[in-house]
Amino acid sequence: MASQQALLIIDYTNDFVADNGALTCGQPGQVLAPAITTLADNCRQAGD
């Protein structure tokens, strides 16, 4: 049986990232979006 990995993306939501979010961290969180998307795409393509 092949092993699988999981990628957990926790609390990367509008409230924490959007400029008008209730608890926003703003730009520092927004610059992570491309890296998070790439990681998620890679995991999905690998069947994880």
Secondary structure per residue as TSV (DSSP state, phi and psi in degrees):
chain	resnum	aa	ss	phi	psi
A	1	M	-	360.0	130.4
A	2	A	-	-75.8	144.1
A	3	S	-	-86.8	151.9
A	4	Q	-	-121.9	156.6
A	5	Q	-	-115.1	162.0
A	6	A	-	-127.1	144.6
A	7	L	-	-113.4	120.4
A	8	L	-	-102.5	122.4
A	9	I	-	-110.2	106.9
A	10	I	-	-107.0	124.4
A	11	D	S	57.4	33.7
A	12	Y	-	-92.2	70.8
A	13	T	S	-121.9	171.1
A	14	N	H	-53.3	-42.2
A	15	D	H	-60.0	-29.3
A	16	F	H	-100.7	-16.7
A	17	V	H	-120.2	-39.5
A	18	A	S	-63.1	148.6
A	19	D	T	-54.9	-35.1
A	20	N	T	-101.1	17.7
A	21	G	-	-68.7	152.5
A	22	A	T	-62.8	-35.7
A	23	L	T	-128.2	41.4
A	24	T	-	-65.5	143.8
A	25	C	-	-101.1	-5.8
A	26	G	-	67.8	-136.9
A	27	Q	H	-54.0	-42.9
A	28	P	H	-56.8	-36.7
A	29	G	H	-77.5	-34.6
A	30	Q	H	-67.5	-32.9
A	31	V	T	-70.2	-13.3
A	32	L	T	-80.0	-15.6
A	33	A	H	-53.4	-48.8
A	34	P	H	-61.7	-40.4
A	35	A	H	-66.6	-41.0
A	36	I	H	-65.0	-42.2
A	37	T	H	-62.2	-43.7
A	38	T	H	-62.7	-45.9
A	39	L	H	-59.7	-44.7
A	40	A	H	-63.7	-43.3
A	41	D	H	-63.0	-43.7
A	42	N	H	-62.3	-42.1
A	43	C	H	-63.9	-43.8
A	44	R	H	-62.7	-44.5
A	45	Q	H	-65.7	-29.3
A	46	A	T	-82.1	-5.5
A	47	G	T	82.3	14.8
A	48	D	-	-89.5	360.0
